[in-house]
Amino acid sequence: MADVSSSNIASYLTAAAERAPARVAVLYPRREKAGRVVYRSMTFQQLDEESDRYAHGLAKIGIVRGSRVLMMIPPGIEFLALTFALFKAGAVVILVDPGMGRSNLLHCIGEVEPEALIAVPLVHALKKVYGRPFRHVKVAVTAGRRWFWSGPTLAHVREKVWNRFPLEPVGGSAPAAILFTTGSTGIPKGVLYLHELFDAQIRSIRSHFQITEDDVGMPAFPPFALFCVAMGTTCVLPYMDPTRPAEVDCAEIVRPIGEYRVTYSFGSPAFWNRVGNYCGERGIRLPSVKKIMLAGAPVSGAILQRLREILPAGADSHTPYGATEALPVTSISGSEILSETIRLSNQGEGICVGRPLPGITVKIIRIRDETIPAWDEALVLPPQEIGEIVVKGPVVTREYYKREDQTALAKIRDRDSIWHRMGDAGYLDVDGRLWFCGRKNHRVITAKKILFTVPCEAIFNQHPEVFRSALVGIGPRTNQRPVIVIEPKTGRMPARSEAAGRFAQELLDLGARKELTRDIKDVLFHPAFPVDFRHNAKIIREELALWAEGRIRGSAGSLRPEAQGSKAPWRGKSSQ
């Protein structure tokens, strides 16, 4: 019998298959020729055996322990079976999100130097055109039909006759995967995951959110499907484009939730904002759902309130805090936010992301932009003081792959342990709860004070016609000019200069009521903020800042109506 205490993370799948071979592991969608989406199923035994078939076939073509394997295939049953197959073999799975753009994609691939490639035909074509990033690839497997290249396909690799594949006895400190960050503040970085770190994540998620094998999960973020399976729960893969969660077909999400009685889900705020609004507008409730986890970006009170309205009594939403480098770190329920902390958030106190999970230590240190080679308790700030968030614990990664400079910037050595600098600003309150105030690099340093994005934006977000706002700074880093950029709600973008002027003045008056935002005198309107490719929720502020600087310079800092009022910066004295 498989031992879940085995260091190899694939042992979770084999153990689940031995405990409950007939239990459905995965329900996955297929679109028929008639256009209807149907779901097929695979039991834990079948999935375990399917991964064995692939593991044997991959071993025959040279993919073995330590092989770095770039896998770029759509999330689905093949993705799950292949990932566990590679874990079983002790190979290192490289996951690169295609939504990061061609330039970043090629850079990241070249950096990790994959030795094998398992990918859809389009990636193989990319390999032919841009050969250098793929120069170390010795084995290339096509997921689908080959075009104009040789090599095996997945159909050729998959063994027809099943034989048990023996788990490679890797240690907990052995590399399991390289996962890339979203790159919201620069080129995406490859985060090295060890088998023991995956194990710690599974245990933490399962324990904190009280997930049992009777649960049914729907992961709207593809990698989380691996956690669903590893926890022994049935996984319903949603029919969606994972790179566009904000544009999901809500009907194809709601239907399987009801049909297969999904009990928990993990997705971005953008995903659940769309699904929540769809349900609310049609009076649809989700009676089977007990918990919804939202992560990837700050979650608004409006989203949490809508989820409360469509979930049954006793169910709740949760907003775990973390990053690719450390997840999960803290968590807080939607009910606690709506009943208590949102009032403070709306007043510019930041967003409460909850208390540290068991085994996790969170501290706040003085903000520094340079490396911190060794831990020093003198760095630590007292409660209620905003600084840089650092975390330590079993879910904290130790390094970026081949990014020694970035590892040095993000990690602080503390004897045998590592503190990860989250890159976020925040503070701990007197009750030990963590409050998030925005990315450290996004703080705006004016001649008078330092402004943090989340607290300032909360003030302007109170306007009933604002969908979201973004604080950006333009000019010299130590003497920046703060600009608030507004994305109005649908249908509320001012089309004429007079309307834009009135809207802007209302916002300036709103800001003038708070000491925090009183010095912000520039308002810009933007039709649709640039957002990250993974969650469609994180605002790409660097891009927005360049856009804002162009508008401000174009008007020489004065009120200058243009053809579209939405393009003009508005300055003026508040009436307060």
C-alpha positions in Angstrom: 0.0 0.0 0.0 1.2 3.5 -0.8 2.4 5.5 2.1 1.2 9.2 2.1 4.2 9.9 4.4 6.4 9.2 1.4 8.4 12.2 0.3 7.3 11.8 -3.3 4.2 14.0 -3.6 2.7 11.6 -6.1 2.1 9.2 -3.2 -1.1 11.2 -2.4 -2.8 10.1 -5.6 -1.8 6.4 -5.2 -2.9 6.4 -1.6 -6.3 7.9 -2.5 -6.6 5.2 -5.3 -6.0 2.5 -2.8 -8.4 3.9 -0.2 -11.3 4.5 -2.6 -10.5 3.1 -6.1 -14.1 3.7 -7.4 -14.5 7.2 -6.1 -14.6 9.8 -8.9 -11.3 11.7 -9.0 -12.0 14.1 -11.9 -15.0 15.2 -14.0 -13.7 16.9 -17.1 -15.5 18.8 -19.9 -15.6 18.0 -23.6 -17.5 20.1 -26.2 -19.4 17.9 -28.6 -19.9 18.7 -32.3 -23.4 19.9 -31.5 -21.9 22.6 -29.2 -23.1 21.0 -26.0 -20.6 20.6 -23.2 -20.6 17.2 -21.6 -18.6 15.9 -18.6 -16.7 12.6 -18.5 -15.3 11.0 -15.4 -12.3 9.2 -14.2 -11.9 7.4 -10.9 -9.0 7.6 -8.6 -7.9 4.1 -9.6 -8.2 5.0 -13.3 -6.3 8.3 -12.9 -3.5 6.6 -10.9 -3.2 3.9 -13.6 -3.3 6.6 -16.3 -0.4 8.4 -14.7 1.5 5.0 -14.5 1.0 4.5 -18.2 2.5 7.9 -19.0 5.3 7.5 -16.5 6.4 4.2 -18.1 6.2 5.7 -21.6 8.1 8.9 -20.6 10.8 6.8 -18.9 11.3 4.9 -22.1 12.1 8.1 -24.0 14.5 9.3 -21.4 12.5 11.4 -19.0 13.8 10.3 -15.6 14.6 11.6 -12.1 15.9 15.1 -12.3 14.8 15.8 -15.9 13.5 19.3 -16.3 10.2 19.0 -18.3 8.4 22.0 -19.7 4.7 21.1 -19.9 2.4 23.4 -21.9 -0.9 21.7 -22.4 -4.5 22.8 -21.6 -5.8 22.1 -18.1 -7.6 18.8 -18.3 -7.3 15.1 -17.6 -4.1 14.8 -19.6 -2.5 17.6 -17.6 -3.4 15.9 -14.3 -2.2 12.5 -15.4 1.0 13.8 -16.8 1.9 15.9 -13.9 1.5 13.0 -11.4 3.4 10.8 -13.9 6.3 13.2 -13.8 6.2 13.4 -10.0 6.3 9.6 -9.9 9.4 9.6 -12.0 11.1 12.3 -9.9 11.2 14.7 -12.8 10.9 18.4 -12.4 7.7 19.9 -13.8 8.1 23.3 -15.4 4.8 25.3 -15.7 4.9 28.5 -17.7 1.6 30.4 -18.2 1.2 31.2 -22.0 -0.7 34.3 -21.1 2.5 36.1 -20.0 3.2 37.1 -23.6 5.7 35.8 -26.2 8.7 37.8 -25.1 8.4 36.9 -21.4 7.5 33.3 -22.3 10.7 32.8 -24.4 12.8 34.5 -21.7 11.5 32.2 -19.0 11.9 29.1 -21.1 15.4 30.0 -21.9 16.2 30.6 -18.3 15.1 27.2 -17.0 16.7 25.3 -19.9 14.1 22.5 -20.2 15.5 19.1 -21.2 12.2 17.8 -22.4 9.0 19.3 -23.8 5.4 18.1 -23.6 3.2 20.6 -25.4 0.5 21.5 -27.9 1.5 21.9 -31.5 1.6 25.7 -31.3 4.5 25.5 -28.8 6.4 23.0 -31.0 6.0 25.5 -33.9 7.3 28.2 -31.6 10.3 25.9 -30.9 11.0 25.7 -34.6 10.9 29.5 -35.1 12.7 30.5 -31.9 15.1 27.7 -31.4 17.6 29.2 -28.8 15.3 29.1 -25.7 14.7 25.4 -26.5 18.3 24.4 -27.3 18.6 22.0 -24.3 15.5 20.0 -25.3 16.4 16.5 -26.2 12.9 14.9 -26.1 9.8 16.7 -27.5 6.4 15.1 -27.2 3.4 16.5 -29.0 0.0 16.7 -27.3 -2.2 16.3 -30.3 -1.2 15.8 -34.0 2.3 16.6 -35.3 2.6 19.2 -38.0 6.0 19.4 -39.6 8.3 17.9 -37.0 9.2 14.4 -35.8 9.1 12.9 -32.4 6.4 11.0 -30.3 2.9 12.1 -29.5 1.1 11.6 -26.2 -0.8 8.7 -27.9 2.6 7.1 -28.7 4.0 7.6 -25.2 1.0 6.3 -23.3 1.5 2.6 -22.5 -1.4 0.4 -23.7 -0.9 -2.2 -21.0 -0.9 -1.0 -17.5 1.9 -1.9 -15.0 2.5 -0.3 -11.7 5.1 2.4 -11.9 7.3 2.4 -8.8 7.5 5.8 -7.1 10.9 7.3 -7.4 12.2 7.5 -3.8 13.0 11.2 -3.8 13.7 13.1 -0.6 11.6 15.9 0.7 14.2 18.4 -0.3 14.2 17.1 -3.9 12.9 19.6 -6.6 9.4 18.8 -7.8 8.4 21.8 -9.9 9.3 25.3 -11.2 6.3 27.6 -11.1 6.4 31.1 -12.5 5.1 34.2 -10.9 2.7 36.5 -12.7 5.4 39.0 -13.3 3.1 41.9 -12.2 6.2 43.8 -11.1 8.7 42.6 -13.7 9.7 39.6 -15.7 8.1 36.4 -14.2 10.4 34.5 -11.9 10.7 30.7 -11.7 10.0 29.6 -8.1 11.6 26.3 -7.1 9.1 24.0 -5.4 10.3 21.0 -3.4 8.3 17.8 -2.7 8.1 18.7 1.0 6.7 22.2 0.2 3.9 20.7 -1.8 3.2 18.3 1.1 3.1 21.3 3.6 0.7 23.2 1.3 -1.7 20.2 1.0 -1.8 19.6 4.7 -2.3 23.3 5.5 -5.1 23.8 3.0 -6.9 20.6 3.9 -6.6 21.4 7.7 -7.5 25.1 7.7 -10.4 24.9 5.3 -11.6 21.6 6.8 -11.7 19.8 3.4 -12.6 16.1 3.5 -12.8 13.3 0.9 -16.5 13.8 0.8 -16.0 17.3 -0.7 -16.2 18.1 -4.4 -14.0 20.9 -5.6 -14.1 23.2 -8.7 -10.7 24.9 -9.2 -11.0 28.0 -11.4 -7.2 28.3 -11.3 -5.7 25.2 -13.0 -2.8 24.3 -10.7 -5.2 24.1 -7.8 -6.7 21.0 -9.5 -3.6 19.2 -8.4 -4.4 20.0 -4.8 -8.0 18.9 -5.2 -6.8 15.4 -6.4 -4.0 15.2 -3.8 -6.5 15.9 -1.0 -8.6 12.9 -2.2 -11.6 15.0 -3.3 -13.5 14.9 -6.5 -12.4 17.6 -8.9 -14.8 19.2 -11.4 -12.7 21.0 -14.0 -14.6 24.0 -15.2 -15.2 24.7 -18.9 -13.3 27.9 -19.4 -10.3 29.7 -20.8 -7.9 29.8 -17.8 -6.2 32.9 -19.2 -9.5 34.8 -19.2 -11.3 34.1 -15.9 -13.0 37.5 -16.1 -14.7 36.5 -19.3 -16.0 33.1 -18.3 -19.3 31.7 -19.6 -21.1 31.7 -16.3 -23.8 29.3 -17.4 -21.1 26.7 -18.0 -19.9 27.2 -14.4 -23.2 27.3 -12.6 -24.6 24.2 -14.3 -21.8 21.7 -13.2 -21.8 23.3 -9.7 -25.4 22.2 -9.3 -25.2 19.0 -11.3 -22.2 17.6 -9.4 -23.0 19.3 -6.1 -19.7 21.2 -5.8 -18.9 22.0 -2.2 -15.8 24.2 -2.5 -14.1 26.3 -5.1 -10.9 28.3 -5.6 -10.8 31.2 -8.0 -9.8 34.8 -8.6 -11.9 37.8 -7.5 -12.5 38.6 -11.2 -13.9 35.1 -11.8 -16.2 35.2 -8.8 -17.2 38.8 -9.5 -18.5 37.7 -12.9 -20.1 34.4 -11.6 -21.6 36.1 -8.5 -23.2 38.9 -10.6 -24.6 36.4 -13.0 -26.2 34.5 -10.2 -27.4 37.6 -8.4 -29.1 39.0 -11.5 -31.0 35.8 -12.2 -31.8 34.8 -8.6 -29.6 31.7 -8.7 -28.3 30.3 -5.5 -25.6 27.7 -5.0 -27.0 25.4 -2.3 -24.3 22.8 -2.3 -21.3 25.2 -2.0 -19.9 25.4 1.5 -16.8 27.5 0.9 -15.3 29.7 -1.8 -11.6 30.7 -1.6 -10.7 33.9 -3.5 -7.0 34.8 -4.1 -4.7 36.6 -6.6 -5.8 40.2 -5.8 -7.6 42.2 -3.2 -11.3 41.2 -2.8 -13.9 44.0 -2.6 -16.7 44.0 -0.1 -19.2 44.1 -3.0 -18.0 40.7 -4.2 -18.1 39.2 -0.7 -21.6 40.6 -0.2 -22.8 39.1 -3.5 -21.4 35.7 -2.6 -23.1 35.9 0.8 -26.4 36.4 -1.1 -26.0 33.3 -3.3 -24.5 30.9 -0.8 -26.6 28.9 1.6 -26.8 29.5 5.4 -23.6 28.4 7.1 -21.5 28.7 4.0 -18.8 31.3 3.7 -16.2 32.9 1.5 -12.5 33.0 2.4 -9.7 35.2 1.2 -6.4 33.5 1.9 -3.3 35.6 1.5 0.0 34.4 -0.1 2.0 34.3 -3.2 3.6 31.8 -5.6 6.6 31.9 -3.2 4.6 31.3 0.0 1.1 30.0 0.0 -1.1 30.0 2.1 0.1 32.5 4.7 -3.0 33.9 6.3 -6.8 33.7 5.8 -10.0 35.5 6.8 -13.6 34.6 6.3 -15.9 36.8 4.3 -18.3 37.0 7.3 -15.6 38.5 9.5 -14.8 41.1 6.8 -18.4 42.1 6.2 -19.2 42.3 9.9 -16.1 44.0 11.1 -13.0 44.8 9.1 -14.6 46.3 5.9 -15.7 49.4 7.8 -12.1 50.1 8.6 -11.0 49.2 5.1 -13.4 51.8 3.7 -11.8 54.4 5.9 -8.4 53.8 4.4 -7.0 51.3 7.0 -6.0 48.7 4.4 -7.5 45.2 3.8 -7.5 42.7 6.6 -6.2 39.3 5.3 -6.6 37.5 8.5 -4.4 35.6 11.0 -1.3 33.5 10.2 -2.1 29.8 9.6 -0.6 27.2 12.0 3.2 26.9 11.5 3.4 30.4 9.8 5.2 33.3 11.4 4.4 36.8 10.0 6.4 39.9 11.0 6.5 43.5 9.7 9.9 45.1 9.1 11.1 48.6 8.1 10.7 49.0 4.4 14.0 48.6 2.5 14.6 48.2 -1.2 18.1 46.7 -0.9 19.0 43.1 0.2 18.9 42.0 3.8 21.5 39.2 4.0 20.7 38.1 7.6 17.8 38.4 10.0 17.9 41.0 12.7 15.1 41.4 15.3 15.9 45.1 15.3 14.2 45.3 11.9 10.8 44.4 13.3 8.2 47.1 13.7 5.5 47.3 16.4 1.8 46.7 15.8 -0.2 49.2 13.8 3.0 50.5 12.0 3.1 50.0 8.2 6.2 48.2 6.9 7.2 45.3 4.7 5.6 41.9 5.2 7.9 39.0 5.8 6.9 35.3 6.5 8.5 32.1 7.6 7.2 28.6 7.7 7.0 25.2 5.9 5.2 26.7 2.9 7.9 29.3 2.2 10.0 28.6 -0.9 13.8 29.0 -0.5 14.9 30.3 -3.9 14.1 31.4 -7.5 15.6 29.1 -10.1 18.7 30.7 -11.6 17.9 34.1 -10.2 20.5 34.5 -7.6 20.0 38.3 -7.6 16.3 38.0 -7.1 16.7 35.3 -4.4 19.1 37.6 -2.5 16.5 40.5 -2.7 13.5 38.3 -1.6 15.0 36.1 1.1 16.5 36.7 4.5 18.6 34.0 6.1 17.8 33.2 9.7 20.2 30.4 10.7 18.7 27.2 9.1 15.4 28.9 8.1 14.4 31.5 5.5 12.2 34.6 5.7 10.5 35.5 2.5 9.9 39.2 1.8 6.4 39.2 0.3 7.1 42.4 -1.6 3.9 43.8 0.1 3.4 46.6 2.6 1.1 46.1 5.6 0.9 46.0 9.3 -0.2 43.7 12.2 -3.0 44.9 14.4 -3.1 44.4 18.2 -5.1 41.2 17.7 -2.4 39.7 15.5 -4.3 40.1 12.2 -2.4 41.1 9.1 -3.6 44.1 7.1 -2.5 44.5 3.4 -1.7 48.0 2.1 -0.4 47.3 -1.4 2.8 46.3 -3.1 5.9 47.8 -1.7 7.2 48.9 -5.1 3.9 50.6 -5.8 4.1 53.1 -2.8 4.1 56.7 -3.9 6.8 58.8 -2.3 5.9 62.5 -2.3 7.7 65.5 -0.8 5.5 65.3 2.3 4.8 61.6 2.9 4.6 58.0 1.6 1.2 57.0 0.2 0.3 53.3 -0.1 -2.1 52.2 -2.8 -4.8 50.2 -1.1 -5.7 52.6 1.7 -5.8 55.6 -0.7 -7.8 53.8 -3.3 -10.4 52.7 -0.7 -11.4 56.3 -0.2 -12.1 57.0 -3.9 -13.8 53.6 -4.4 -16.6 54.8 -2.1 -17.9 56.9 -5.0 -21.0 55.0 -6.3 -19.9 55.3 -10.0 -16.3 54.0 -9.4 -15.6 50.4 -10.3 -12.0 50.6 -9.1 -9.2 53.0 -8.7 -5.4 52.9 -8.9 -2.9 55.2 -7.2 0.2 55.8 -9.3 3.2 58.1 -8.9 4.9 60.0 -11.7 8.2 61.9 -11.7 11.3 61.4 -9.7 11.1 58.4 -7.3 11.7 60.4 -4.1 9.5 63.3 -5.1 6.5 61.8 -7.0 3.3 63.4 -8.0 0.4 61.2 -6.9 -2.3 60.6 -9.5 -5.5 58.7 -8.9 -6.7 56.8 -12.0 -10.4 55.8 -12.1 -12.1 53.0 -14.0 -15.8 53.9 -13.8 -18.5 51.3 -13.6 -20.0 50.0 -16.9 -21.8 52.8 -18.7 -20.4 55.5 -16.3 -17.4 56.6 -18.3 -17.8 60.4 -18.9 -18.1 61.1 -22.6 -18.0 64.9 -22.4 -15.5 67.2 -20.7 -18.2 68.8 -18.6 -19.3 65.4 -17.2 -15.7 64.4 -16.6 -15.0 67.7 -14.7 -18.0 67.2 -12.4 -17.0 63.5 -11.8 -13.4 64.5 -11.1 -14.5 67.3 -8.7 -16.7 64.9 -6.7 -13.7 62.6 -6.4 -11.4 65.4 -5.3 -13.9 66.5 -2.7 -14.1 62.9 -1.5 -10.4 62.7 -1.1 -10.2 66.1 0.6 -12.2 64.7 3.6 -9.3 62.4 4.6 -5.8 63.5 5.6 -4.6 60.4 3.8 -5.7 61.5 0.4 -5.9 65.3 0.8 -2.8 65.9 -1.3 -4.0 64.0 -4.4 -5.0 66.7 -6.9 -4.9 64.8 -10.2 -7.7 62.6 -11.5 -7.6 60.5 -14.7 -10.3 58.3 -16.2 -9.4 55.0 -17.9 -11.9 52.7 -19.7 -10.4 49.4 -18.6 -7.3 48.9 -16.4 -4.6 46.6 -17.7 -4.6 43.5 -15.5 -2.5 40.4 -14.9 -2.8 37.4 -17.3 -3.4 34.8 -14.6 -6.2 36.1 -12.5 -7.4 39.1 -14.6 -7.5 40.9 -11.2 -4.1 42.4 -10.3 -3.7 45.9 -11.8 -0.6 46.4 -13.9 0.3 49.7 -12.3 3.6 50.1 -14.1 1.8 50.3 -17.4 -0.9 52.5 -15.9 1.7 54.9 -14.5 3.3 55.3 -17.9 -0.1 56.0 -19.4 -0.9 58.5 -16.6 2.4 60.3 -17.1 1.7 60.7 -20.8 -1.7 62.3 -20.1 -0.3 64.6 -17.4 2.6 65.7 -19.5 0.3 66.2 -22.5 -1.8 68.7 -20.5 1.2 70.3 -18.8 -0.6 69.6 -15.6 -3.6 71.8 -16.4 -7.2 71.2 -17.1 -7.3 70.6 -20.8 -10.4 68.9 -22.3 -9.6 66.6 -25.2 -11.8 64.9 -27.8 -12.8 62.5 -25.1 -13.2 63.8 -21.6 -12.0 60.5 -20.2 -8.5 61.2 -21.6 -8.0 64.5 -19.7 -6.4 64.9 -16.3 -8.4 67.0 -14.0 -6.8 69.2 -11.3 -8.5 71.6 -9.0 -9.1 72.8 -5.5 -11.5 70.8 -3.4 -14.6 72.6 -2.2 -13.9 71.2 1.3 
